[in-house]
Amino acid sequence: MKLHLAAFLGVITTPGAFAHQIHGILLVNGTETPEWKYVRDVAWEGAYKPEKYPNTEFFKTPPQTDINNPNITCGRNAFDSANKTETADILAGSEVGFRVSWDGNGKYGVFWHPGPGQIYLSRAPNDDLENYRGDGDWFKIAIGAAVSNTEWLLWNKHDFNFTIPKTTPPGKYLMRIEQFMPSTVEYSQWYVNCAHVNIIGPGGGTPTGFARFPGTYTVDDPGIKVPLNLIVNSGELPQDQLRLLEYKPPGPALWTG
């Protein structure tokens, strides 16, 4: 798959022309919460200003493409909204999720790009979320990978639902969603957001396998730069040659409590 920079920059300037997404809605036991109430709001891409394009968040949707940029932690300038973000109380063992709040075609969109999604937690030092940039350790609690050799779990879906491990140590965490489109070249698209959550429960577990963002992923990671038989929409292989079930996501092993 080849994507030239000039073409990429051209299409992101026209709403609807190039489908991306943001995940500004937190779901708690299937209940939708207001957009950006518990999820850190993110900045618009480049020089585009809200006053020029009223009633749209399209220019928040373009992806991160540099996994070494600090914005890969929680989204474009997300720390700027940390002191405006409320914290949701979540019972360990309960189901939560992220909903796509906007894509290139408007509000309440879908995961447009074929690829996996992952969920990480990072405990805020002294439980101070407002001043936490997410530069500490993260452990993985959920993976949305493939459901067959030809279909990703999240592709064209509205939500990514998962369960907080029941023995997660209680406290205040950043909860990070990443959904990305792998590639056969050293280019990938990342859609990242972080929610503020206060996990309540008995604890007892000891999370293992940690990551840093940026820091853990590399452009040639085998879960990011992949062979052609892991690219659904390349148009270069017939369906029966796809092998999505063989895909191994980047980062540490899943911690289930």
C-alpha positions in Angstrom: 0.0 0.0 0.0 1.4 3.4 -1.0 0.1 6.7 0.2 1.9 9.8 -1.0 2.1 12.7 1.4 0.8 15.3 -1.0 -2.4 13.3 -1.6 -2.8 12.6 2.1 -2.6 16.3 2.9 -5.0 17.2 0.2 -7.8 14.8 1.2 -7.8 15.7 4.9 -8.8 19.3 4.0 -12.3 18.3 2.8 -14.8 16.9 5.3 -16.1 13.5 4.2 -13.4 13.0 1.6 -11.1 11.0 3.8 -12.6 9.0 6.7 -10.9 9.2 10.1 -12.4 9.1 13.6 -12.2 10.3 17.2 -13.5 8.4 20.3 -14.8 11.2 22.5 -17.6 9.2 24.2 -17.1 6.9 27.2 -19.5 4.0 27.7 -20.2 2.7 31.2 -22.2 -0.5 31.3 -23.6 0.3 27.9 -24.7 3.8 28.9 -23.4 6.7 26.7 -21.8 9.6 28.5 -21.5 13.1 27.0 -18.8 13.7 24.5 -15.5 14.9 26.1 -17.0 14.8 29.6 -14.7 11.9 30.7 -12.4 11.8 27.6 -9.7 14.4 27.1 -10.6 16.7 24.3 -8.1 17.0 21.4 -6.9 19.8 19.2 -7.7 20.4 15.6 -5.2 19.4 13.0 -2.8 22.1 11.7 -4.0 25.6 11.0 -7.7 24.7 10.7 -9.8 26.7 13.3 -13.3 25.9 14.6 -14.6 29.3 13.8 -14.0 28.7 10.1 -16.0 25.4 10.1 -18.8 25.7 12.6 -20.7 22.6 13.9 -18.0 20.1 12.9 -15.2 18.3 14.6 -13.9 16.8 11.4 -10.5 18.4 11.8 -9.9 16.6 15.1 -10.2 13.3 13.3 -6.9 13.1 11.3 -4.6 10.4 12.6 -1.3 10.5 14.3 1.4 9.1 12.0 4.5 9.6 14.1 4.6 7.1 16.9 7.5 9.0 18.5 5.6 12.2 18.9 4.2 12.9 22.5 0.8 13.3 21.0 0.7 9.5 20.5 0.1 9.3 24.3 -3.5 10.6 24.4 -4.1 12.5 21.2 -3.3 15.9 19.7 -2.6 18.3 22.6 -4.8 16.3 24.9 -3.0 17.3 28.1 -4.3 20.9 27.5 -7.8 19.7 28.4 -6.8 17.5 31.4 -8.1 20.1 33.9 -11.5 20.2 32.2 -12.0 16.5 32.1 -14.2 14.8 34.7 -13.4 11.4 36.2 -15.8 8.5 35.8 -16.3 6.0 38.6 -15.9 2.5 37.2 -16.4 -0.8 39.1 -13.7 -3.3 38.5 -15.2 -6.2 36.6 -17.7 -4.1 34.8 -18.0 -3.4 31.1 -16.9 -0.1 29.7 -16.1 1.1 26.2 -15.3 3.9 23.8 -17.7 5.1 21.1 -16.7 6.8 17.9 -18.1 10.3 18.4 -17.1 11.7 15.0 -15.7 10.6 11.7 -15.2 12.0 8.2 -19.0 11.8 7.5 -20.2 13.4 10.7 -21.2 12.7 14.2 -21.6 9.2 15.6 -19.3 7.5 13.1 -17.5 4.2 12.9 -14.0 2.8 13.0 -13.2 3.4 9.4 -9.8 1.8 8.9 -9.2 -1.9 9.0 -6.9 -2.8 11.9 -6.8 -3.7 15.6 -7.6 -1.7 18.7 -6.1 -1.9 22.1 -6.9 -0.6 25.6 -4.3 0.4 28.2 -4.4 1.7 31.8 -1.9 4.0 33.5 -2.2 4.9 37.2 -1.8 8.6 37.9 0.9 9.4 40.4 -0.8 10.3 43.7 -4.1 9.8 41.8 -3.7 13.3 40.3 -5.1 12.9 36.8 -5.3 16.6 36.1 -1.5 16.9 36.2 -0.6 13.6 34.7 0.7 13.6 31.1 0.6 9.8 30.7 4.4 9.5 30.7 4.4 6.6 33.1 3.9 2.9 32.7 0.9 1.5 30.9 -0.5 -2.1 31.0 -2.8 -3.6 28.4 -6.3 -4.8 29.4 -8.1 -5.4 26.1 -7.4 -6.2 22.4 -9.8 -5.9 19.5 -8.1 -8.0 16.9 -9.5 -10.2 14.1 -12.7 -12.3 14.3 -11.7 -14.2 11.1 -9.0 -14.3 8.5 -10.8 -11.6 6.6 -12.5 -9.4 9.2 -11.3 -7.1 12.0 -13.5 -6.9 15.1 -13.8 -3.1 15.1 -13.9 -2.3 11.4 -17.1 -0.4 10.6 -18.3 -0.7 14.2 -19.4 2.2 16.4 -18.1 0.9 19.8 -15.2 -0.9 21.4 -16.5 -2.6 24.5 -14.3 -4.5 27.0 -14.2 -5.4 30.7 -12.0 -3.9 33.4 -10.1 -6.8 35.1 -11.8 -7.5 38.4 -8.6 -7.4 40.5 -7.3 -4.1 39.0 -5.8 -2.1 41.9 -8.2 0.7 42.9 -7.3 4.2 42.0 -7.4 6.9 39.3 -6.2 6.0 35.9 -5.8 7.2 32.3 -7.6 4.7 30.1 -6.2 4.8 26.6 -7.7 3.6 23.4 -5.6 3.1 20.3 -7.0 2.0 17.0 -4.6 1.8 14.0 -4.2 0.7 10.5 -1.1 -1.4 9.9 0.8 -1.1 6.7 3.4 -2.9 4.6 5.6 0.2 4.7 6.9 2.3 7.6 3.7 4.3 7.7 0.7 3.7 9.9 -2.3 5.7 11.1 -3.2 6.0 14.8 -6.4 7.1 16.4 -5.8 7.7 20.1 -7.8 9.1 23.0 -7.7 8.9 26.8 -10.4 8.8 29.5 -10.2 9.7 33.2 -11.5 6.8 35.3 -11.6 6.0 39.0 -11.5 2.2 39.3 -13.3 1.0 42.4 -13.0 -2.6 43.7 -11.1 -4.9 46.1 -7.9 -5.0 44.0 -5.6 -7.8 44.7 -4.0 -8.1 41.3 -0.6 -7.0 40.2 -0.4 -5.7 36.6 2.5 -6.9 34.5 3.9 -6.1 31.1 4.3 -2.4 30.7 4.6 0.0 27.8 5.5 3.7 27.4 3.9 6.1 24.8 6.0 7.2 23.1 8.8 4.7 23.5 7.6 1.1 23.2 6.5 1.0 19.6 8.8 1.2 16.6 7.9 1.8 13.0 9.2 -1.7 12.0 7.4 -3.5 14.8 6.0 -6.7 13.3 2.5 -5.7 14.6 2.7 -2.3 12.8 4.7 -3.0 9.6 3.0 -6.2 8.4 3.0 -8.6 5.4 0.5 -8.1 2.6 -1.7 -11.0 3.8 -2.6 -8.9 6.9 -3.9 -6.0 4.8 -7.6 -6.3 4.2 -8.1 -3.6 1.7 -4.9 -3.7 -0.4 -6.8 -5.0 -3.4 -3.7 -7.1 -4.2 -4.6 -10.4 -2.7 -7.8 -12.5 -2.9 -9.8 -13.0 0.3 -8.8 -16.6 0.7 -5.1 -15.6 1.0 -5.7 -13.2 4.0 -4.5 -14.4 7.4 -5.7 -11.9 9.9 -5.9 -14.5 12.6 -2.1 -14.9 12.5 -1.7 -11.2 13.5 0.2 -10.4 16.7 -0.4 -6.9 18.1 2.4 -4.6 19.3 3.2 -4.0 22.9 3.2 -6.2 26.0 1.0 -9.2 26.7 -2.6 -8.8 27.8 -3.1 -8.5 31.6 -6.4 -10.0 32.6 -6.2 -9.8 36.4 
